[in-house]
Amino acid sequence: MSTIESHVRKAQRRLWVNRWLRQWGWSVLSITIAWTIAWLADRLFALKLPIGWMALAGMAASLVISLVWLIPTREPVIAAAVALDQAAGLRERLASGLFAEHNTSDPFAQAVVADAERSVRGLSARTFVPIRWAPSLSLSAAMLAVALLSLLLPEFDLLGGRKAKADQAQRLDRARQVQTALAKPVSALQEIADKNPDLEMNKDIKSLEDALKRDEAPDANVLRRETVKKLDRLQDALKQKAESDRYQTLDETKKRLQQAGRLDDPTSELGKLLESMSAGDFQQAQQEIKQLQEKLAKRAGEGGADAKQIEQMRKQLDEVSKKLQKAGDDRQSKQELKNAGLSEQEAQRLLDSLAKKDPKQVEKLAKELAEKLKSQGMTEDQAKKLLNKIQQSQQAGSQLQQMGSKMASAAKQLDQGNTEAASSELGEAGEMLNEMEQIEQGLNDLQSQMAQLDQTRDELGDQQLNEDKCPLCNGTGFLKDGSPCPNSKKGGS
């Protein structure tokens, strides 16, 4: 490379730098204007744009744009030579010498080159073609200052976007609270409803489950009150079921068995049987009957039984039979009707009608009884309750009479020496006790379920579903970056 070309190349590179600075300035100015517009939009409408990343991406883009822009617009060598000639006042010596270098055989060209080389001796491209601060850089710097000042603008959220997001987050948070708080009560409702399909609660519980599965549950307290209503409704249904005739009849039967008394020998098998029945322990009473049956079967298998023991068992069976039949005597019902104002014949006729166990007949009789005793202040509802009570008493008495009859039949079979038939009669009495035990277990289950509902309702009442707690700041009044939360009522400095 000749001396002339070396100086021109140095000047060319400096021209390129100046051009790049101008173009970079315009690029930065354009990017800064675009970023400022985006920032103002974010402040006004709470768009939550990634402003920081946008700034970094903008600066990188400005560099790439300016470099790409420079490639097709950079100065060629001849333009650099002309620029250096003009700056140094060489009257185009360098440009002419640069052209003349390609024709060294011409004396005139050699003279031009020699003159150009003599002119550039001691000449510095840095002096005559300096790197200059571009005006576009000043404009971009001013725009950057404006952009930095815009950082001080508060957020206005004119479109309510941030508030909408906060509300959405709050609704989701509320839905999670509701799902957590009501999961156990709804599960308890479903469990009890499955055990009592006759109550037809599945449709109501399904609506609660569907509400809890939604991302945005309805008002938490509204849904909680709705759950409490369904708990109360199921509780009332269980209570009404527990007060139905079959359970009330069992209660009346147990009361009468308590009045049956004890045998003369309470330590004997039948004495223990009557004691278990009087205590309402039907399961143990069934065990006692099974032991009696096994003892009779053993004696029959041995080819006979001790006549004295058989006679003693027969007497005890007769005694148990009499006590059960006495406990099943329903004289009290007739007396209650007579006390209410009916004659003995009317009372007996009413008892005979009630014995048919027809609910419609009970309704009709209640109306007739209320009308007959209207002068004494009896209402139809009171008459119906009285008749239901008497009917339950009749059913309890009938059960005890039947059981006493089985015991009497067993005693008669023993008297005739037929231990197998006596065992069969005892087995039928055991089946009656088994039925009573099943009813008692059903009642115990209902009571357990009602207690479970009570506990669930109390727990649900104690829980606080805080709907006012801001999901953005968790109720502190400040966001994670330390700035005041725009959605919270709390604040600070």
HUPE-V724242 format. One record per residue. N is the residue number from 1. RES is the residue in one letter. PHI is phi in whole degrees, -180 to 180 (NA if undefined). OMEGA is omega in degrees with one decimal (* if undefined). NEAR is the number of other C-alpha atoms within 8 Angstrom. Layout:
N_RES_PHI_OMEGA_NEAR ; N_RES_PHI_OMEGA_NEAR
This chain:
1_M_NA_-178.3_4 ; 2_S_-75_180.0_5 ; 3_T_-63_-179.7_8 ; 4_I_-62_-177.0_12 ; 5_E_-65_179.2_9 ; 6_S_-62_179.2_9 ; 7_H_-67_179.8_11 ; 8_V_-65_-179.8_13 ; 9_R_-63_177.5_10 ; 10_K_-63_178.6_9 ; 11_A_-66_179.5_14 ; 12_Q_-61_-179.3_14 ; 13_R_-62_179.8_8 ; 14_R_-70_174.6_12 ; 15_L_-64_177.5_12 ; 16_W_-61_179.6_11 ; 17_V_-62_179.1_9 ; 18_N_-62_178.9_12 ; 19_R_-65_-179.3_10 ; 20_W_-63_179.6_11 ; 21_L_-63_178.3_11 ; 22_R_-64_-178.1_12 ; 23_Q_-68_177.3_12 ; 24_W_-64_177.1_15 ; 25_G_-60_178.7_15 ; 26_W_-66_178.6_11 ; 27_S_-65_178.9_12 ; 28_V_-62_179.2_13 ; 29_L_-61_-178.9_15 ; 30_S_-65_-179.6_8 ; 31_I_-63_-178.5_11 ; 32_T_-65_177.6_13 ; 33_I_-61_179.8_10 ; 34_A_-63_180.0_8 ; 35_W_-64_-179.3_13 ; 36_T_-63_177.5_10 ; 37_I_-61_179.6_8 ; 38_A_-64_180.0_9 ; 39_W_-65_178.3_10 ; 40_L_-62_177.6_9 ; 41_A_-63_178.7_10 ; 42_D_-65_179.4_12 ; 43_R_-69_-175.6_13 ; 44_L_-76_-172.0_10 ; 45_F_-116_177.7_13 ; 46_A_51_-177.3_15 ; 47_L_-79_-179.8_9 ; 48_K_59_177.3_5 ; 49_L_-77_177.9_5 ; 50_P_-78_-172.4_6 ; 51_I_-60_-179.0_9 ; 52_G_-60_178.8_6 ; 53_W_-66_177.9_7 ; 54_M_-66_178.7_9 ; 55_A_-66_178.8_9 ; 56_L_-64_179.4_8 ; 57_A_-64_179.2_8 ; 58_G_-65_179.1_12 ; 59_M_-65_177.9_10 ; 60_A_-63_179.4_8 ; 61_A_-65_179.5_8 ; 62_S_-63_177.7_12 ; 63_L_-65_-178.3_10 ; 64_V_-64_-178.3_8 ; 65_I_-62_-177.7_10 ; 66_S_-66_179.3_12 ; 67_L_-69_178.6_10 ; 68_V_-65_178.9_8 ; 69_W_-66_-177.2_9 ; 70_L_-67_-172.3_12 ; 71_I_-55_-178.3_7 ; 72_P_-82_-173.7_6 ; 73_T_-110_-176.6_6 ; 74_R_-68_-174.4_8 ; 75_E_-73_174.3_9 ; 76_P_-76_-176.5_7 ; 77_V_-64_-177.8_9 ; 78_I_-63_178.4_8 ; 79_A_-67_177.1_9 ; 80_A_-67_179.0_14 ; 81_A_-65_178.6_15 ; 82_V_-62_-179.2_11 ; 83_A_-64_179.3_8 ; 84_L_-69_175.6_14 ; 85_D_-58_-177.4_14 ; 86_Q_-67_-178.6_10 ; 87_A_-70_-176.3_9 ; 88_A_-92_180.0_7 ; 89_G_70_-176.0_6 ; 90_L_-91_176.0_10 ; 91_R_54_174.4_6 ; 92_E_64_178.4_10 ; 93_R_-63_-176.8_12 ; 94_L_-69_179.2_14 ; 95_A_-64_179.8_11 ; 96_S_-66_180.0_11 ; 97_G_-64_179.5_16 ; 98_L_-64_177.0_13 ; 99_F_-72_-174.6_8 ; 100_A_-71_-179.4_12 ; 101_E_-62_-178.0_10 ; 102_H_-84_-178.3_6 ; 103_N_-134_-175.8_9 ; 104_T_-73_-179.5_9 ; 105_S_-77_-179.1_6 ; 106_D_-86_-179.4_7 ; 107_P_-58_-179.3_7 ; 108_F_-66_179.2_6 ; 109_A_-65_179.6_13 ; 110_Q_-63_179.0_13 ; 111_A_-66_179.2_8 ; 112_V_-64_-179.3_12 ; 113_V_-66_-179.5_13 ; 114_A_-63_177.8_9 ; 115_D_-66_-179.7_10 ; 116_A_-68_-179.7_13 ; 117_E_-66_178.2_11 ; 118_R_-65_-177.1_7 ; 119_S_-74_-175.6_9 ; 120_V_-90_177.8_11 ; 121_R_-65_-179.1_6 ; 122_G_81_-180.0_4 ; 123_L_-88_179.8_6 ; 124_S_-120_177.8_7 ; 125_A_-64_179.4_12 ; 126_R_-63_-177.3_9 ; 127_T_-76_-173.3_6 ; 128_F_-94_176.2_9 ; 129_V_-126_-177.2_11 ; 130_P_-76_172.7_8 ; 131_I_-76_-174.1_9 ; 132_R_-112_173.3_5 ; 133_W_-73_-174.3_7 ; 134_A_-78_176.4_10 ; 135_P_-58_178.9_8 ; 136_S_-64_176.9_12 ; 137_L_-68_177.8_15 ; 138_S_-66_178.0_9 ; 139_L_-64_180.0_10 ; 140_S_-66_177.7_13 ; 141_A_-65_177.6_9 ; 142_A_-63_179.2_8 ; 143_M_-67_176.0_11 ; 144_L_-64_177.9_10 ; 145_A_-63_177.0_8 ; 146_V_-62_-179.9_8 ; 147_A_-64_179.0_12 ; 148_L_-66_178.0_8 ; 149_L_-66_179.9_8 ; 150_S_-68_177.4_10 ; 151_L_-64_-179.1_6 ; 152_L_-80_-178.5_6 ; 153_L_-68_175.5_7 ; 154_P_-76_178.2_5 ; 155_E_-87_-177.8_9 ; 156_F_-99_179.6_8 ; 157_D_52_-176.8_12 ; 158_L_-63_-179.3_8 ; 159_L_-89_179.6_6 ; 160_G_71_-177.9_9 ; 161_G_-65_-178.6_11 ; 162_R_-68_178.6_9 ; 163_K_-64_178.9_10 ; 164_A_-64_178.4_8 ; 165_K_-66_178.5_8 ; 166_A_-64_178.2_12 ; 167_D_-64_178.6_8 ; 168_Q_-62_178.4_8 ; 169_A_-64_179.6_10 ; 170_Q_-66_178.3_11 ; 171_R_-64_178.8_10 ; 172_L_-66_178.1_11 ; 173_D_-64_179.1_9 ; 174_R_-65_179.3_14 ; 175_A_-63_178.5_15 ; 176_R_-66_177.8_8 ; 177_Q_-62_-179.4_10 ; 178_V_-64_-179.7_15 ; 179_Q_-61_-179.7_10 ; 180_T_-70_-174.7_8 ; 181_A_-72_-172.8_10 ; 182_L_-103_-179.1_11 ; 183_A_-61_-178.3_9 ; 184_K_-67_178.0_9 ; 185_P_-59_-179.6_11 ; 186_V_-66_177.2_12 ; 187_S_-64_178.0_8 ; 188_A_-64_177.6_11 ; 189_L_-60_-178.3_12 ; 190_Q_-65_-179.1_10 ; 191_E_-62_-177.8_8 ; 192_I_-72_178.5_9 ; 193_A_-64_177.9_12 ; 194_D_-65_179.4_8 ; 195_K_-78_-178.5_6 ; 196_N_-129_-177.3_8 ; 197_P_-62_-179.2_9 ; 198_D_-70_-179.4_4 ; 199_L_-81_175.7_8 ; 200_E_54_179.0_8 ; 201_M_-102_-173.1_9 ; 202_N_-61_-178.8_10 ; 203_K_-65_179.0_7 ; 204_D_-64_-178.5_8 ; 205_I_-69_178.1_12 ; 206_K_-62_178.7_8 ; 207_S_-65_176.7_8 ; 208_L_-66_-179.6_11 ; 209_E_-63_178.0_9 ; 210_D_-63_178.7_8 ; 211_A_-65_-178.8_9 ; 212_L_-75_-178.5_11 ; 213_K_-79_-179.4_8 ; 214_R_-70_178.4_8 ; 215_D_-64_179.4_7 ; 216_E_-116_-179.4_8 ; 217_A_-72_175.8_14 ; 218_P_-66_-178.5_8 ; 219_D_-47_-173.3_6 ; 220_A_-59_-177.1_13 ; 221_N_-70_176.2_7 ; 222_V_-64_-179.8_8 ; 223_L_-66_178.2_11 ; 224_R_-67_178.1_11 ; 225_R_-64_178.4_8 ; 226_E_-64_177.6_8 ; 227_T_-65_178.6_12 ; 228_V_-62_178.3_10 ; 229_K_-61_-179.8_8 ; 230_K_-70_174.1_10 ; 231_L_-62_179.8_11 ; 232_D_-65_-179.3_8 ; 233_R_-65_178.9_8 ; 234_L_-67_177.6_11 ; 235_Q_-62_178.9_10 ; 236_D_-64_179.8_8 ; 237_A_-66_177.9_9 ; 238_L_-66_179.2_10 ; 239_K_-64_178.2_10 ; 240_Q_-64_178.1_8 ; 241_K_-66_179.6_7 ; 242_A_-67_179.7_11 ; 243_E_-94_179.6_8 ; 244_S_-69_-173.2_8 ; 245_D_-59_-173.8_8 ; 246_R_-65_179.6_7 ; 247_Y_-80_176.9_12 ; 248_Q_-67_176.9_11 ; 249_T_-64_177.5_12 ; 250_L_-62_179.6_12 ; 251_D_-63_178.2_8 ; 252_E_-66_178.4_11 ; 253_T_-63_179.4_13 ; 254_K_-65_177.8_12 ; 255_K_-63_-179.3_8 ; 256_R_-70_178.0_10 ; 257_L_-65_177.5_14 ; 258_Q_-64_-178.8_11 ; 259_Q_-90_-176.3_8 ; 260_A_-70_178.9_11 ; 261_G_86_-176.7_8 ; 262_R_-125_175.6_9 ; 263_L_-78_177.8_11 ; 264_D_-63_176.7_5 ; 265_D_-116_-175.5_7 ; 266_P_-69_-178.8_10 ; 267_T_-87_179.6_6 ; 268_S_-75_-179.2_7 ; 269_E_-58_-179.3_8 ; 270_L_-72_174.9_13 ; 271_G_-64_177.1_14 ; 272_K_-68_178.1_12 ; 273_L_-61_-179.0_12 ; 274_L_-65_179.2_12 ; 275_E_-66_178.7_10 ; 276_S_-65_178.8_12 ; 277_M_-66_179.1_13 ; 278_S_-64_179.2_13 ; 279_A_-82_-179.4_9 ; 280_G_78_179.0_9 ; 281_D_-91_-175.0_9 ; 282_F_-69_178.8_12 ; 283_Q_-66_177.9_9 ; 284_Q_-66_178.8_9 ; 285_A_-63_176.8_15 ; 286_Q_-65_177.3_11 ; 287_Q_-63_179.0_8 ; 288_E_-64_179.1_12 ; 289_I_-66_178.2_12 ; 290_K_-62_177.9_10 ; 291_Q_-65_177.0_8 ; 292_L_-64_179.1_10 ; 293_Q_-64_178.6_11 ; 294_E_-64_179.7_8 ; 295_K_-66_177.6_8 ; 296_L_-66_179.1_11 ; 297_A_-65_179.3_11 ; 298_K_-65_-179.7_8 ; 299_R_-67_177.6_10 ; 300_A_-66_179.4_11 ; 301_G_-71_179.1_7 ; 302_E_-82_177.0_7 ; 303_G_89_179.2_6 ; 304_G_149_-177.5_7 ; 305_A_-137_177.8_9 ; 306_D_-64_-176.6_6 ; 307_A_-60_-179.2_6 ; 308_K_-67_-180.0_6 ; 309_Q_-68_178.2_8 ; 310_I_-63_179.6_11 ; 311_E_-63_179.0_10 ; 312_Q_-64_179.1_8 ; 313_M_-66_179.3_10 ; 314_R_-62_180.0_13 ; 315_K_-63_-179.4_9 ; 316_Q_-66_176.3_11 ; 317_L_-64_175.9_13 ; 318_D_-61_-178.7_11 ; 319_E_-67_177.8_9 ; 320_V_-63_179.6_13 ; 321_S_-60_-179.6_14 ; 322_K_-64_-179.8_9 ; 323_K_-67_178.9_11 ; 324_L_-68_179.4_14 ; 325_Q_-68_176.4_13 ; 326_K_-68_177.9_8 ; 327_A_-65_-179.7_12 ; 328_G_-86_178.9_13 ; 329_D_-66_-173.1_8 ; 330_D_-109_177.9_9 ; 331_R_-68_-176.4_6 ; 332_Q_-63_-178.8_6 ; 333_S_-63_179.4_10 ; 334_K_-64_-179.3_12 ; 335_Q_-67_178.4_8 ; 336_E_-63_178.6_8 ; 337_L_-67_177.9_10 ; 338_K_-66_177.4_11 ; 339_N_-66_179.4_7 ; 340_A_-74_176.5_7 ; 341_G_124_179.3_7 ; 342_L_-94_175.2_9 ; 343_S_-76_-179.0_7 ; 344_E_-63_179.3_8 ; 345_Q_-67_178.7_6 ; 346_E_-66_179.2_8 ; 347_A_-63_-179.4_12 ; 348_Q_-65_179.0_9 ; 349_R_-64_178.8_8 ; 350_L_-67_178.5_9 ; 351_L_-65_178.2_9 ; 352_D_-64_178.9_8 ; 353_S_-69_180.0_9 ; 354_L_-68_-178.6_12 ; 355_A_-64_-179.6_9 ; 356_K_-76_175.5_6 ; 357_K_60_179.1_9 ; 358_D_-99_-178.4_7 ; 359_P_-57_179.4_6 ; 360_K_-65_177.8_6 ; 361_Q_-65_177.7_10 ; 362_V_-64_178.3_13 ; 363_E_-60_-178.8_9 ; 364_K_-65_-179.7_8 ; 365_L_-66_179.0_9 ; 366_A_-63_178.0_13 ; 367_K_-64_-179.3_11 ; 368_E_-65_-179.5_8 ; 369_L_-66_179.5_10 ; 370_A_-65_179.7_13 ; 371_E_-67_-178.2_8 ; 372_K_-68_-176.7_7 ; 373_L_-105_-179.7_11 ; 374_K_-62_-179.3_9 ; 375_S_-65_179.7_6 ; 376_Q_-94_174.9_5 ; 377_G_85_179.9_6 ; 378_M_-84_177.2_10 ; 379_T_-92_179.8_8 ; 380_E_-64_179.8_11 ; 381_D_-65_178.2_7 ; 382_Q_-65_179.3_9 ; 383_A_-65_-179.9_13 ; 384_K_-66_178.3_12 ; 385_K_-63_179.4_8 ; 386_L_-64_-179.0_8 ; 387_L_-68_177.1_11 ; 388_N_-63_178.5_10 ; 389_K_-63_180.0_8 ; 390_I_-66_179.9_9 ; 391_Q_-64_176.8_11 ; 392_Q_-64_177.5_12 ; 393_S_-64_177.8_13 ; 394_Q_-63_-178.4_11 ; 395_Q_-65_177.5_10 ; 396_A_-62_178.6_13 ; 397_G_-63_179.7_14 ; 398_S_-64_178.0_9 ; 399_Q_-61_-179.2_10 ; 400_L_-68_177.3_13 ; 401_Q_-63_179.9_12 ; 402_Q_-65_178.8_8 ; 403_M_-65_176.4_12 ; 404_G_-62_178.9_14 ; 405_S_-65_177.4_10 ; 406_K_-64_178.8_13 ; 407_M_-64_178.9_15 ; 408_A_-65_178.3_11 ; 409_S_-65_178.1_10 ; 410_A_-63_178.0_16 ; 411_A_-63_-179.8_14 ; 412_K_-65_179.5_10 ; 413_Q_-66_176.1_12 ; 414_L_-65_180.0_13 ; 415_D_-63_179.3_10 ; 416_Q_-90_178.0_6 ; 417_G_81_-179.0_6 ; 418_N_-99_-176.8_9 ; 419_T_-68_-179.3_11 ; 420_E_-65_178.4_9 ; 421_A_-67_177.2_9 ; 422_A_-63_177.8_14 ; 423_S_-63_178.8_13 ; 424_S_-65_178.7_9 ; 425_E_-64_176.9_12 ; 426_L_-65_178.4_13 ; 427_G_-62_178.1_11 ; 428_E_-66_174.5_9 ; 429_A_-64_177.1_11 ; 430_G_-64_177.7_12 ; 431_E_-65_176.6_8 ; 432_M_-65_177.2_9 ; 433_L_-66_178.6_12 ; 434_N_-64_177.4_11 ; 435_E_-63_177.7_8 ; 436_M_-64_179.6_10 ; 437_E_-64_178.9_10 ; 438_Q_-61_178.8_8 ; 439_I_-65_-179.6_11 ; 440_E_-66_177.4_10 ; 441_Q_-63_176.5_8 ; 442_G_-62_178.3_8 ; 443_L_-66_178.3_10 ; 444_N_-62_177.6_8 ; 445_D_-63_178.6_8 ; 446_L_-62_179.5_11 ; 447_Q_-65_177.2_9 ; 448_S_-65_179.1_8 ; 449_Q_-66_177.9_9 ; 450_M_-65_177.1_11 ; 451_A_-65_177.7_8 ; 452_Q_-63_177.9_9 ; 453_L_-65_177.7_12 ; 454_D_-60_-179.5_8 ; 455_Q_-64_179.5_8 ; 456_T_-63_-179.9_11 ; 457_R_-66_178.6_11 ; 458_D_-64_179.5_8 ; 459_E_-63_179.8_8 ; 460_L_-66_179.0_12 ; 461_G_-70_-178.5_7 ; 462_D_-80_-176.9_6 ; 463_Q_-77_178.2_7 ; 464_Q_-111_175.6_5 ; 465_L_-93_-173.1_10 ; 466_N_-79_-179.4_6 ; 467_E_-89_-175.9_7 ; 468_D_-88_-177.0_4 ; 469_K_-75_-175.5_7 ; 470_C_-73_-179.5_11 ; 471_P_-74_-179.1_10 ; 472_L_-77_-176.0_10 ; 473_C_-113_-179.1_12 ; 474_N_59_176.1_8 ; 475_G_86_-178.0_10 ; 476_T_-83_-178.0_7 ; 477_G_94_-177.7_13 ; 478_F_-132_175.2_12 ; 479_L_-80_-178.1_10 ; 480_K_-65_178.9_6 ; 481_D_-83_178.2_5 ; 482_G_92_-179.7_6 ; 483_S_-78_179.8_7 ; 484_P_-61_178.8_9 ; 485_C_-78_-178.1_11 ; 486_P_-74_-175.5_5 ; 487_N_-104_-175.9_8 ; 488_S_-105_178.2_10 ; 489_K_-76_178.9_5 ; 490_K_-78_178.2_7 ; 491_G_-159_179.7_10 ; 492_G_-175_180.0_6 ; 493_S_-121_*_2
